[in-house]
Amino acid sequence: MKPNVILILADDLGPGMLGCYGQDVVTTPNIDRLAAEGIKFSNFYSAVFCAPARWTLLTGMHDGRRGGWAHSRAGLPIRRDAGEITEAEYQQQMAEVKANAHPIPDHEVFLAQIAQQAGYKTAQFGKLDRGFLTWDERVRRMGWDFHEGYYDHVRCHGFYPPYLWRNGERFELEGNAMPDCGKTSEKGDEPIGYGGRTYSQNVFIEEILKYIREHSDEPFFLYHPTQLPHGPVAIPELHPEVADHPTLTLAEKKYASMVKMLDDHVGLILGELKKQGMDQRTIVLFASDNGHEMYYGPKWTYGRQEFPNGEKANLTDRKWRTSECGDVYDGAGGRAGLKRSGYQGGMQCPMIARWPGHIEPGTETGHLSAQYDFLATLADLVGVTPPSGKDSISYLPTLLGQTQQQTHDYVVVYNRNRIMGSSALITRDGWKLVEIDGDKDHYQLYNIRDDNEERFNLEDRYPEKVVQLKEVLRRELNSERPDLRVDEGIARKGG
């Protein structure tokens, strides 16, 4: 029998925040259980922030491809709800957004459509956008039979929305009245429960458990892009584990409570699967959209990277933030950089999979893989041929302990911000090229097998490797999408 598939995508969660990846301040027993009873990836990559991460997941293409950074204009619903624009102005501007949104070709195939092709029901709960602002028809076009959550990315920065959306129908949330959904300050010093009475994540977990119960007799693919633990920090109550901690600040306690809630919700999902007799026929995957971000304290400059001769590799003093200076949780796990950085701390993410009876418990893999590989993996799981031209490569053989015949020579992560370490290319044999400033031909080179924390820049020692990888990276950035090519007027959908 084909397995049910559940994908939980955390928001801004670095590997270092999980016990199974080394966290020792906050406990995450349920997520750790996924790893103890399944497989943990140690060389898994996503994007440097949310929108390209979701684009690459849903399309099966690396985010250097054209369209990967096409964003729609977020925040319009907040402006309307706050009375800054009229309903007529809102409708006019939404019409402009829809007209100018990145077009979707008729033959484009998205992640959820892979499951639909296999006869699965598909459902999405949480952050419904792939690029800041979306709407019902667009969500359905991407293959979701059922969806519930936010259509607007900026509203996702608050956890107390006055309303959410379910299959195109708006529904109100009791006790929430703030247009910005109760978004707090970056300091996180607002009182516990600030923002309203109905916390969005509690709404989602109740509906997820309900969905599992109501679809226990048919195969489904359930995708939960949660807001947790994206900041600014907000929580209905402090978790008992940290509420009376003697040294943590209020913001640090709130953040820890958000991580604890995420872990608790993973436990509730596992419990419901067991209760419904679905444990053995459901694979649960857990990942994050990008690297760690600090929403609970000052963000420090990272300055420990060095050349082999001991000189600082930090030539411009623009390295992004540190997990060693001021982060009580070390959420990046010692990696250089945080969210939005081209260093490991910005893009190397947790990835765990559990499937009782199929995945060997307590295993770990260094297999080079990326967020965009989930599309081909899902196709393998549900028994359909993925569309041709995708960058996605199935890692199902690795999950099942089999020989991984097909592998990446490299994975690509694009960062157009041009600061904080930009785009990166990571090779199968452990080389990583970081584009610091492509216009000035400034790159750095690391060997992440020996130096995953990127302390030692090897560009001077291996100049020929820099030249080789630079050519590949430049070729991939802003490259066309092979999956959208049309030969002789026929869309290429075959394998």
N, C-alpha and C positions, 0 to 999 in steps of 0.2 A: 504493500500500500504506500502511496506517495506521502511524504511527511508534510505536516503543517510547518510553516516557516514563520518565525517571529524575529524581527530585527528591531532592536532597541538602540537608538542613536542618541547618546548623551551630547550635551551642548557645552563646549569649552572645557571638557574634562581631560586633563593630562593623565598619562599612565601612572604618574607618581601619586595620584589621589586614591589608588586602589591598593588594598592590602596585598593582593596577589602580584602586584608590581612593586611592592616595597613600602607602601604607606604604613606608618607606625603610630600616627596620632589619632586618626579617625579609622574606625573599623568598618569594613564593607563585607560582612560575612556572606551575603547572598550572591553578590557578584563574584566573590572569591570562590563560592561553591560552583559557579559556572566553570571556572578554571579548574578546580579540583576534580570535577566530574566531566571535564571536556578538554579543550585544547586552547592554549594561549599563544598569541603571535607576539614576537618581539621585534619584527622588522616590517611594520604595517604603516602605511602612509595615507593621509587624506589631503586636505587643502589647508590654507593658512587662516581662513575664516569661513563663516557659515555658508554664504551664498554659493561660492564655487564648489564647496564640499558637497552640497546637496545637488548641484548640477551634475557633478561628476558621478555621484552615486546613481542618480536617476537616469542618466544617459549612457553610462558605461564607457565614457570617453574621459581622457585626462583633461584637466582644466586649462591646458595650453591651447587646446583646439579652439577654433573660432566659435564664438557664442558662449564660451564658458564663463565670461565675466560680464554678460549682458544683464543689467539689472533694471527692473521696473521701479517706479518712484514710490517709495514707502511713506507712510505717515499721513496719507490723505484722510483715512477714517478718523484719526485723532483730531485733525484740524476741523473736520465737520462736527464731530461730537463736542468739541470745545467751543463751537460757535464762531470759529475764525473764518469759516466759509459757509455759505448757505448750502442747502440740499441741492439746489439747482447747479451751483458752482461745483459741488462735489461730483454730481453726475456728469457734468461736462468734462471735468478733469479726468474722471475715471474712463470716460469714453476715449479721451486722448491717450491715456495709458494703454488701453486695450488696442487701440489702432497702431500705436508705436511700439508695442511690446515685441520682443524678439519672436519672429514668426516660427511656427512649428510646421514643417512640411508634412503633407498627408502620410508619407511613408515612414516617418520617424517612429521608432519603437522605443518606449520607455520601460523602466524596470517592472512596474506593476503589470504592464501588458504581457510580459513574459509569463507571469503566473496565470493571467487570464487565458492565454493560449492553451494552457494545460488544464483548463477547467476549474481553476481555483477562484474562490471569492477573495477579493482584495479589500483591505481596509487600512486607513491611515488616521492616526490620532496625534494631534499636537501642532507643530509648526508646519503648516500646509504649503508654504511657499517653496519654490526652488530659487527665487531671486527677488525677494523683498516684498512684492505685492502680487497677489493672485486673486482668482475668483472661481466660482463654481464650475463654469464650463471648462476652464483651463485645468483644474484639478481632475475632472472627469476624463478629459482628453489624455491625461497621463496614465489612465488605467485604474483609477480607484473607484470601485463599486460603492464604497462607503467612506465618508471622511467626516472628521469632526475636529474643530480647532480654530486656529487663527488664520485669517487670510493675509494679514499684514505683519511684516517683520518687526516694525517699530513697536506695535502693540505687544509683541512677544517680550519686550523688555520690562513689562509689568506682569505680575502674577494674579491680578485681581480685575480681569476684564469685565465691563458691564454686560457684555454679550459675547458669544462665540457663534460658530457656524456649524451646522450639521446638514450635509448634503444640500447645500445651497439655502437652507432655512436658518434664519437667525433665531437664537434662543437666549433669553436673558439669564444672568446669574444674580442670585439674591444677595443683596447687601453691598453690591459693587456699583459705584457711581462715578468714579474718576475717569475722565476721557483718556488719560495716558495709562490706564489699567493699573494704577497704583505704583508706577515706577518710582523707585527711591533714588536718593542721591548716591554718588559713587563712594561717599564716606560710609554709608551703611549704618548710620547712627539713629535712624528712625526707630520708634518702639516696635516691639514684636507685634505682628498682625497688622501693621500699617498698610493701608491700601484698600481694605474692604473685608468682607466676611467669607466669600467663596473663593477658595484657592484653586487656580486652574488645574494644577496637577492632580488634585483630588477628584476633580470632574473627570479627567482623562482616565485615571486608573479604574474608577468605577465602571466607565463605559467599556474599557478594555476587557475587564473581567466578565462583564455582561456579554460582550461579543464572543468571547471564548466559549461561554456556556451555550449560547444560542447557535454556535456553529461547530459543535462538538462532533457532528455526524457527517461533515463534509470538509474537504481540504481547503485551507485558507492561507493567505499570506498577509500577515499583520505587521505593519510598520509603525513604530512609535518614535517619532522625532520629538523628544521631550525638550522642555526649556531648561531642565536641570543639568548642571548647576550654574547656568549662565547668570550673570548679574545684571543690574545691581542686586545685592543680596536682599531677599525678602522671604519670610517663612511665617506660617501661622503660629508656630510655637517652637521653642528650642527643643532639640532632641535631648532626652534625659542623659545620654552619654556625655554630652558636652555642656549642658546647662549650668553646671556648677564647677566647671573647669577653673582652676585658680589663676591661670595666666593668660588664657585666651581673651581677646577683646570681644566686644559685642558683635562686631562685623565678622570676626573669625568664627564665632559660635554660630552665627546665622549661616555662614557658608558651609560649615561642617554639617549643620542640620539639613541643608539642601542636599548634600551628598548622601547623608543618611536616609533621607526620604527616597531618593533615587534607588538606593540599595534596598530599602524596605519594599518598594514597588516591584522590583525584580523578584523579591521573595514572594510577594502576593501572586505574581504571574506564574511562578513555578508551582506554588501551592494550588492554584486553580487548575493547572494542567494535570497535576496529580489527582485532584479531586474528581475531575471529569474522565479519568482513565486515559489521558492523552499524552502522558509523559514520554512514553517510549516512541510515539509517532510524531513528535514535535521537535524540531531543531530550533534552539534559541541562540541567536547571535547578538553580541553586545559590542558596540564600537563608539567612537566619538567623532565629531565633525572636524575638529582641528585640535591643536595642542592646548596646553593649560593657559589660563588667564587668571590674574589676581584681581579679585573684586573686593578685597578685604584688607588692603594695606597699600603702602607706597610701592611703586614699581621702580626697581633699581636698575642701574646700568650694568650690563654684563661686561667684564673686563679681564677675564682670565685666559682668553685664547692667546696662544703663543706660537711663534715660528719655532722650528727645531732648535735654533740657536739661542732661544730664550727671549728674543725680542717679541713684543706684543704684536699679535696679528691685528689688533684693533686699531687700524690706522686712522680712522675717521672719528673714533669715539662715538659711533652711532650703533653699536651693538645693542640688541634689545633685551633689556631686563634680565634679572638673574633669579634663579631659584635658590641661590646660596646667601643672598643678602636680604633678609626681611621676610621671607616666605616660611612661616612656621610649618607649613605642610610639605614644602618642597614638591609641589604638584607637578613640576616638569621632570621630577626624578633626576635632577642634576644636569639635565640637558641644557645646552645653550639656547637662549631665546624663549619666548612665549608666543601666544597667539599673534598672528600677522607677521611672524618672523620666518625667514627662509632657513633658519637653523632647526635642528631636530626638535627642540622644544615647541616649535610652532606647528609642526606637521607630522611628527611620529606619534601615533595614537594607539590606545589599547584596542585589541580585537580578540574576542573570546567566543568560542562556539561550544555548545553542549548538545549532544544527541545520544541519549542512553542507548547502549547496545550497538552503536555504530562508531562513535568516536571514543578512542581509548582514553580513559580518565587520567588526568594529571599530566598530559603531554604538553610539550612546548615546541614551537617551530620558529626558525629564523628565516623561513621562506619569504622572499621579497614579494610583497603584495601591496595593493592599493585599494582605496575605496571603490574605484571604478571596476574592480574585479568581482564585485558582488553580483552584477548583472549576469555574467557568464556562470557564476557559481549557482545562482538561483535557477538558471536554465538547466543546469546539470541535475539539480535536486528534483525539479519537477518534470524532467524528461522531455524538454523541447530543444530545438536547435536555435541558438542565439543568432541574431541578425549578423550578416557579414560586415566587416569593416569596423567593428567595435575594438577599442583598446583593451577591453575586459578579457581576462584569462581566468578560467575557473580554478579555484583552489580546493575543490571538493576532494581530489585525490589526497591532498595533504591532510584534510580533515579526517579522512578515513584511514590514514596511515599507509597509503599506497604510494607508489613512485609517481612523482609529479613530472610527467613527461613534458608538458608545455610550461614554460617559464618566461618571465620578462628578462630581456637583456638589461633593461633599465625602466624606472618609473619616473614620471615627470610631475613636478608640482610648480605651478605658476604663481608668481606674486608680482603684480604690476605696480606695487606701491613704491618701488625703487628706493626703499629705505629699510633698515633693520635686517639686512640680508634678504635678497630678493628671491628669484626663482631658483629651483634646484633640480639636479638630475642625480638619481641614486642608481648605481649599477648593481648587477647581480653579484659581482665579486667584491662589493663593499666600498667602492669609491663614491664620493659625493662631491659634486661641483656646486658651489653656491655663487650665484650671480650677485655681486655686490653693486656694481654699476656697469651694465652692459654697454652704455654709451661711451664710457671711459675705459672699456676693456678691462674692468677690474673684477676678478674672480678669486675665490678661495677654494682650496682642495682639502678634503679630509678623507681619512680611511676609517669608516665607521665601525668596521669589524674590530679594530684595535682602539678606536677613540670615538665611541658613540656620543660622548659629551662634547665633541668638537673643540677640544682644547688646543690642538696643534694643527695649524695651517701648513700644508705640505706643498703649496703652489711653487715655491722656489726649488724644492727638491725634485719635483716631477713635472717640469714645464711641458714635456711632450704629452703627458696625460691631460693637462689642462687644455691644451690645444685640441686634442682628440674629443674630449667631452664637450668642450665649448661648441664645436661644430654640430654635434648632435643636439644639444640644447637649443641652439639658435634655429635649427631646422624645425624643431618641434613646436616652438612658441609661435602662436598665431597661425598654425597650420590648418589646412582644410580638414573637414571631417570625412573620412573614407566611408563611414556608414551612411552618409547622405548622398553619395554619388548615385547617379541614375544613368544606366547604360542603355542606350537606344530607347529611351523613354520608359524603361521598366525599372521600378524600384528594386534595389538589391536587398532582399530580405532573407536569402538563404544562408546556410552555414558556411 
